[in-house]
Structures are given as C-alpha cells and as structure tokens.
Amino acid sequence: MKTTRRGFVSTIALGTAASVLAGTSLTSKRARAQTRAQSKSGVYDNGIIQLNQNESARGPGPKTMSALHAHVNKRVGRGYSPDHVNELRAGIANYYDVETANVQLATGSTPLLQGSVRAFCSADKKFVTPMPTYSTSLGTARQIGAATEEQSLDSSLSVDLDALASAAPGAGLLYLCNPNNPTGTAHGPEAVERFVRRVMREAPGTMVHIDEAYINYARPGAIETALPLALEFENVFITRSFSKAHGLAGLRIGYALAQEQTLAKIRSAWGMGDVNMLGAIAALTALEDKEHIAWEAQENAEIRNMVVGTFREMGFEVGDSNTNHIFVNIRRPASEFRAACLEQKVLVGRDFPPLEQTHCRISLGSREEMEIAVEVFRKVLS
C-alpha cells in the first residue's frame, strides 16, 4: 500500500528532514539573493563562465541545501541505515501516482540510457536516433556493435516524428529527447501520442525511449509527460533527471518510469549504480519543492528571452528553446566561436554534428553571467 506524499515527506530522515522541510532558517528570497551576490563577485569555475554544460547555474533550492547540511552534520557517518533510497523511490512513485515497481533509480540518467540500448539493440536490432540529439545512447550502440540509423532534423530543427516512426519496423529502440538537446525544440502531447501509437501499431516489437530531462524548462503548454503512454504500453519508457532544473547534477540521480517488466529488462542488462544517502535526501526534498522549481523555470525563461533577444537583435537565427540552453546559427564553425569566446573567459558548448559548421549550443548561466557573456558574444561575432 502506497503512503501519501504528505505522510511520506513527514517521515524521512528520522524526523530531521521533516523539520528542515517544514521551515528553513533562510527564506527562499534571502538565500537566492545570496546566490546572486556570489555570482556578482565574478568568481566562477577556474575564472571561466561555464556555458558548456546544461546544469542549473543556480544550483539546488534553499530547502534542499538545508536538508543536505542537516544530514552532513548528523548522518553522513552512518550511511548504511537508513540510506533513504527506498524512501526516494516511494516518493517518486507517490509524486506520479504510480507503484514503486514502476520506478527505477540510477546514478544519473546515463546508466538508464546505456542499459536500454544494451537490453534492446544488437547487430540485427538497430538503434534509431535523430541527430543532433543527446548522444549517450548512440555511443553505447556503437560500442556494443549494434546497427545504428541517424536521422536528420526537419527544417525547424525539430525531431521528425514521422521519419522516426517510419524507421521503427525491425528496430530495437527509438530514441526521442523531448525537449531536444541541443536544439531545444519540443513536441506537444498530441504529436507524441500519434507517434507512439503509430510505432506500437506498425512495429509492436520496437521499444520507444522518451527522454524528458528538460521538461521542467519547457514553455507553458509546449509539452506534457509521456508517462500515461509508458503505463499503457510495455514498449514505452521515459527517463528523468535531477541534474537539470532541480540543480543536483553533482549528486548523480536519475530515474526511469515504465511498466515493471520493462524496467527489469533494462536493469538486467546494465548496472544502475547506487544512489547515496545524501543524493536521496536532496532528491526527496527537491522533488517536493514546487515553489523552487517554478522559480527556477521562470528565472531561466527570463534569462533565455534576454539572450535570445540579443542574438536576434544582432541578426542571428535562434529557435524557440524549451530548455536551459539555446542553439544559435552563428554562421561559422562552432570550434572557431568557442575558441574566441574562451579567450574572453566564456566557455560554450561542444560540436554537435552534423551542424557543427554553422550552429553552437550555449547553456544559460545566471543573470549576472549572461550579462557578461552576451557582451562577449557581441564582440566575438561583430
């Protein structure tokens, strides 16, 4: 029998985290002001503004930081019991109103992507992916010698769902990152449902992986989770991460949602790693902190609008991103742009074939970081 989400949160961490979650000594406004003050100091990673990884520039919310501090002081030396990983799994299940058997935890999303390719692809069961997109699954397919098929994006740099579905017969696994990394484009629920139902009808033996790592950053109404489809079809699963909007990239926590037998196949094909106690506590707190996630999404949207507006003002084409990064047609090789920016102590994204000769991905930092960065971009691109 599932516990209620309220009852679950009130019992974590032997009562310690309950008091932390109920109230923190620093208000959200004050803690966020301190974060901004640190950004204004100009002290960045190795003196360089890091806009090459899609992490949250603001990090975890104040409640999550308080929970971490409380457990570092009281529990980190006694990590075997309780480790709170089961509570995290139960908390995720309660959050989505599913059973714990529908939740698979992992040390970040990477083991889930690797395990799914190993479970469902082989030399005669191809892996099909759009490109450019997040490439861990493609790299795994190549590593194990599976057949692969890479598809171009459409003219709007969106994943071509019709082409992806057409490649389904005989495929072991189709990969859809929605919203997509690096382009930031997203497909709405009707389009995703049509795609999935077509694949299930025309290729019932093919698996569909929908990666929703960036869903918290999507524009209002642009996207909905595909979880209902994963619960309806055994051959559909979704993955999520605490590394983006929740700000926990350094703690490595990801999870998949699917039918029990689907998760068992992925788990049996590759190790999922061990989520540690501090990661579990942080993820539990972040999951329930809707106020911070809403603030993070709004902050990111305002920064995104500012940066996109700057590029468009300069005459460069930028799509309507639904993520915490943008993909800009800089009309020159990304490597040249990256080198020029790095000379000004701003690091932007890596190459994304086959568009590396024209486009560059730029992750969105804090307001203060991006105010500095856009002036560098103006200088480099002038």
C-alpha positions in Angstrom: 0.0 0.0 0.0 1.4 3.4 -1.0 1.8 6.1 1.5 0.6 9.6 0.8 3.1 12.1 -0.3 2.5 14.3 2.7 2.9 11.3 5.1 6.0 10.2 3.2 7.7 13.6 3.5 7.0 13.8 7.2 8.8 10.6 7.9 12.1 11.0 6.1 15.4 11.1 7.9 14.3 10.0 11.3 12.4 13.3 11.7 15.4 15.5 11.0 14.5 16.3 7.4 10.9 16.8 8.4 11.8 19.8 10.4 14.1 21.1 7.7 11.3 20.8 5.1 8.8 22.4 7.3 10.9 25.6 7.6 14.4 26.8 6.9 16.3 29.5 8.7 16.9 31.3 5.4 13.9 32.3 3.4 13.9 31.5 -0.3 14.2 35.1 -1.2 17.2 35.7 1.1 19.0 32.5 0.0 18.5 33.3 -3.6 19.8 36.9 -3.0 23.0 35.4 -1.5 23.4 33.2 -4.6 23.2 36.2 -6.9 25.6 38.1 -4.7 28.1 35.3 -5.1 27.6 35.5 -8.9 28.2 39.2 -8.9 31.5 38.7 -7.3 32.9 37.4 -10.6 34.2 34.2 -9.0 33.4 31.5 -11.5 34.8 28.0 -12.1 38.5 28.4 -12.7 37.8 32.1 -13.6 35.7 31.0 -16.6 32.0 31.3 -17.1 30.9 27.8 -17.8 28.2 27.8 -20.5 29.1 24.4 -22.0 27.1 22.1 -19.7 23.3 22.1 -19.3 23.4 22.4 -15.5 21.4 24.8 -13.3 23.5 27.9 -12.8 21.6 28.5 -9.5 22.0 25.0 -8.1 19.6 23.4 -5.5 16.9 25.4 -3.8 17.3 26.7 -0.2 15.2 23.8 1.3 17.4 21.2 -0.5 20.6 22.9 0.7 19.2 23.0 4.3 18.4 19.3 4.1 21.8 18.4 2.8 23.5 20.4 5.5 21.5 18.8 8.2 22.4 15.3 7.1 26.1 16.1 6.5 26.2 17.1 10.1 24.2 14.3 11.6 24.0 11.3 9.3 26.8 11.1 6.8 29.0 8.9 9.0 26.1 6.4 9.4 25.1 5.9 5.8 24.2 2.3 5.8 20.9 2.5 7.6 18.7 4.3 6.9 20.0 5.2 3.4 16.7 6.7 2.3 16.9 5.3 -1.2 13.8 3.3 -0.8 12.1 6.5 0.5 13.2 8.3 -2.6 11.8 5.6 -4.8 8.5 5.7 -2.9 8.4 9.5 -3.0 8.8 9.4 -6.8 6.1 6.8 -7.1 3.7 8.9 -5.0 4.6 12.0 -6.9 3.5 10.4 -10.2 0.8 8.3 -8.6 2.3 5.0 -9.7 3.6 1.9 -7.9 7.2 1.7 -6.8 7.7 -1.2 -9.3 7.2 1.5 -12.0 10.3 3.4 -10.8 13.9 2.6 -11.5 16.6 4.7 -9.8 20.1 5.2 -11.2 23.2 7.3 -10.7 22.1 9.8 -13.2 20.4 9.1 -16.5 23.5 7.6 -18.1 23.1 4.0 -16.8 19.5 4.0 -17.9 20.4 5.1 -21.4 23.3 2.6 -21.6 21.2 -0.2 -20.2 18.3 0.3 -22.5 20.5 0.1 -25.6 22.2 -3.0 -24.3 18.8 -4.5 -23.5 17.0 -3.9 -26.7 19.6 -3.4 -29.5 22.0 -5.7 -31.3 23.6 -6.3 -34.7 20.2 -7.1 -36.2 18.1 -4.8 -34.0 19.1 -1.3 -34.9 19.1 1.8 -32.7 17.4 4.8 -34.4 18.0 8.3 -33.3 17.7 11.8 -34.7 20.8 13.9 -34.9 21.9 16.1 -33.4 20.5 15.0 -30.1 21.8 13.7 -26.8 24.3 11.1 -27.9 25.0 8.7 -25.0 22.6 6.1 -26.4 24.2 6.3 -29.8 27.6 6.0 -28.4 26.5 2.9 -26.5 25.0 1.3 -29.6 28.3 1.8 -31.5 30.2 0.4 -28.5 28.3 -2.9 -28.5 28.3 -3.2 -32.3 24.6 -2.7 -32.8 23.2 -1.4 -36.0 22.5 2.3 -36.0 20.5 4.8 -38.0 20.8 8.5 -37.7 18.1 10.8 -39.0 18.3 14.5 -39.8 16.1 17.0 -38.1 13.4 18.8 -40.0 13.8 22.4 -41.3 12.8 23.8 -38.0 15.5 21.7 -36.2 12.7 19.6 -34.6 12.8 15.8 -34.5 10.9 14.5 -37.5 8.5 12.1 -35.7 7.1 10.7 -39.0 10.5 9.7 -40.2 11.4 8.3 -36.8 8.2 6.2 -36.8 8.9 5.0 -40.4 12.2 3.6 -39.2 10.6 1.6 -36.4 10.0 -1.8 -38.2 12.8 -4.1 -37.3 14.4 -1.6 -34.9 15.2 -2.5 -31.3 15.0 1.0 -29.9 13.9 4.5 -31.0 15.2 7.5 -29.0 13.3 10.7 -28.6 14.7 13.5 -26.5 11.8 15.8 -25.8 12.6 18.7 -25.4 15.6 18.0 -27.6 19.2 18.6 -26.7 20.9 20.6 -28.3 18.2 22.3 -30.3 15.6 23.0 -27.5 12.7 22.1 -29.7 9.7 20.2 -28.2 6.7 18.2 -29.4 3.4 18.5 -27.7 1.3 15.7 -26.2 -0.9 15.1 -29.3 2.1 14.7 -31.6 4.0 12.4 -29.2 0.9 10.2 -28.7 0.3 9.9 -32.5 4.0 8.9 -32.9 3.9 6.3 -30.2 0.6 4.8 -31.3 1.8 4.5 -34.9 5.0 2.7 -33.7 3.0 0.4 -31.5 0.7 -0.4 -34.4 3.3 -0.8 -37.1 6.3 -2.1 -35.1 4.9 -3.7 -31.9 8.4 -5.3 -31.2 10.2 -1.9 -31.1 10.9 0.0 -27.9 10.4 3.7 -27.6 12.6 5.8 -25.2 11.3 9.3 -24.4 13.9 11.3 -22.6 12.3 14.1 -20.6 15.4 15.6 -18.8 14.5 19.2 -19.7 10.7 19.1 -19.3 10.7 21.4 -16.3 12.2 24.2 -18.5 9.6 23.9 -21.3 7.4 26.9 -22.3 3.9 26.7 -20.8 1.7 24.4 -22.9 4.6 23.2 -25.1 4.9 19.6 -23.7 3.4 17.1 -21.3 5.0 14.0 -19.8 4.5 10.8 -21.8 4.1 8.8 -18.6 0.5 7.7 -19.5 1.8 6.1 -22.7 4.5 4.3 -20.7 1.9 2.9 -18.4 -0.3 1.8 -21.3 2.4 0.2 -23.4 5.1 -2.2 -22.2 7.4 -1.0 -25.0 7.5 2.7 -23.9 9.6 4.1 -21.1 10.6 7.6 -20.1 13.7 8.9 -18.2 14.0 11.9 -16.0 16.9 13.5 -14.2 17.5 15.6 -11.0 20.6 17.2 -12.8 18.7 20.0 -14.6 16.0 22.2 -13.0 16.5 20.5 -9.6 20.1 21.6 -9.6 21.6 18.3 -8.4 24.0 17.4 -11.3 26.9 16.7 -8.9 24.9 14.1 -6.9 24.0 12.0 -10.0 20.4 11.0 -9.6 18.2 9.8 -12.5 15.2 7.6 -12.8 13.0 5.8 -15.4 9.3 5.3 -15.3 7.7 2.3 -17.1 6.0 -1.0 -16.6 7.7 -3.3 -14.2 8.8 -5.9 -16.8 10.3 -3.2 -19.0 12.4 -1.8 -16.1 13.5 -5.3 -15.2 15.0 -5.8 -18.7 16.9 -2.6 -18.6 18.2 -3.3 -15.1 19.3 -6.8 -16.0 21.3 -5.5 -19.0 23.5 -3.0 -17.1 24.3 -1.8 -13.6 22.3 1.2 -12.4 24.8 2.2 -9.8 23.9 3.1 -6.1 22.2 6.3 -5.2 23.8 7.5 -2.0 22.1 8.8 1.1 22.9 12.5 0.6 21.7 12.2 -3.0 18.5 10.6 -1.9 17.8 13.2 0.8 18.5 16.0 -1.7 16.3 14.5 -4.4 13.4 13.9 -2.0 13.5 17.5 -0.9 13.9 18.9 -4.4 11.0 16.8 -5.7 8.6 18.2 -3.3 9.8 21.8 -3.5 7.4 23.0 -6.2 8.0 26.6 -5.3 11.7 26.4 -6.2 11.1 24.5 -9.5 8.5 27.2 -10.5 11.0 29.9 -9.6 13.8 28.1 -11.4 11.7 27.8 -14.6 10.7 31.4 -14.5 14.2 32.6 -13.9 15.6 30.5 -16.7 12.8 31.7 -19.1 13.6 35.4 -18.4 17.3 34.8 -18.9 16.6 32.8 -22.1 14.4 35.6 -23.5 17.1 38.1 -22.9 19.9 36.1 -24.5 17.7 35.0 -27.5 16.7 38.6 -28.0 20.3 39.7 -28.0 21.2 37.2 -30.7 18.2 38.1 -32.8 19.0 41.8 -32.5 22.4 41.0 -33.9 20.8 39.3 -36.8 21.4 35.6 -35.8 18.8 32.9 -36.0 17.8 31.2 -32.8 14.9 28.8 -32.3 12.3 29.0 -29.5 14.1 26.9 -26.9 12.2 24.9 -24.3 15.4 24.1 -22.3 18.1 25.8 -20.3 20.2 26.2 -23.4 19.9 27.7 -26.9 21.1 26.6 -30.3 22.3 29.5 -32.4 23.1 29.7 -36.1 26.3 31.6 -35.7 27.1 31.1 -39.5 30.6 29.9 -38.7 32.2 26.7 -37.2 31.4 26.2 -33.6 35.1 25.5 -32.9 36.1 29.0 -34.0 33.4 30.6 -32.0 34.2 28.5 -29.0 37.9 29.4 -29.1 37.2 33.1 -29.5 34.8 33.1 -26.5 37.3 31.1 -24.4 39.8 33.8 -24.9 37.3 36.1 -23.2 36.8 33.5 -20.4 33.5 32.2 -21.6 33.2 28.5 -22.4 30.3 27.5 -24.8 29.2 24.1 -26.0 31.0 21.3 -27.9 30.4 20.4 -31.6 27.1 18.8 -32.5 27.4 17.0 -35.8 26.1 17.4 -38.5 25.5 21.1 -37.6 28.9 21.9 -36.1 29.9 24.1 -39.1 27.0 26.6 -38.5 25.5 26.2 -35.0 26.6 26.4 -31.4 24.8 25.4 -28.2 25.0 27.9 -25.4 23.9 26.9 -21.9 22.2 29.5 -19.9 24.0 30.7 -16.8 22.9 33.1 -14.1 21.7 36.6 -15.0 25.0 38.1 -14.0 26.9 35.5 -16.0 24.8 36.0 -19.1 25.1 39.8 -18.9 28.8 39.4 -19.2 28.5 36.6 -21.8 26.3 38.5 -24.2 28.9 41.3 -24.4 31.5 38.7 -25.2 29.2 37.3 -27.9 28.7 40.8 -29.4 32.5 41.3 -29.5 33.3 37.9 -31.0 30.5 38.0 -33.6 30.9 41.6 -34.7 
